[in-house]
Amino acid sequence: MDLGPQQLGKWLILIGIIIAITGGVVMTLGQIGFFKLPGDLEFGSKNWRIYIPIASCIIISVILTVILWLINYFRR
């Protein structure tokens, strides 16, 4: 595969679009309260805060696993 300037530019545009879509999805999920699940840990005080999204990461992992499994299943 020849990766000239034209091809590289197309890949960079595609990656930028994917990052923008991912950012929009994360912002939307945050607004509806997805990242405040009962299994998510949050510690902090007035000046600092640590947020550990355990339950959110598990749900995202399961969803991505199912999606990738379906893609692999239908590609055969």
N, C-alpha and C positions, 0 to 999 in steps of 0.2 A: 504494500500500500504506500503510495507516494504521498507524503505529508508536506505539501507545498503551502505557501502562504494562503491561498484560497481555501484549501481544506482545513487548515489550522483556524482560520477565521470563522468558518462555519461551525467547527467544534466549540470554539469559545463562545459563540452566540448561543448555541444549544445549551452549554453548561450554565451560562448566565440566566437563560429562561428557566431552567430547572431549579436553580437556586432561588430565583424570584418566586416561583410557584410554591416551593417548599417554605419559604419565609411567609408567604400569605396564608398557607395552611396552618402553620404554627401560630401565627397571630390570631387567626380565627378560632382555633382550638383553645387558645389561652383566654379569649374573650368569653367563650361559653363555659369555662371552668374545667376544662379537661385536665389541666395541670394542677388541680387542687383535689385530687382523689384521696380517699382515706389512707392509702398506703404510702403516700408521699410525705416525706419528713421535712420539717422546716424548723430550724433553730435560729435564734438570734436575739438581739437586743436593740437598743436605740440606734446604734451606729453600724451594726453589721448584721448580716443574715446569711445563713447557709441553707440551701434548698437541695434536697436529694429526692428526685422523682422516681422512686422505686416502682410503684404501681403503674405509673404512666409509661415507663420504659418497658415493662413486661407486656403491657397491652400493645404498644407500638411494635414490639418484637413479634408477638403472635400474629398481628395483622400483616406485617411484612413477610413473615414466613409463609402464611397462607397464600398471599399474592404471588410470591416467587414460586411456590410449589405449583400453583395453578398455571403460571406461565410455562414452567418446565413441563408440566403434564400435557398441555395442549400443543407444545412445540414438537412432540414426538410423532 
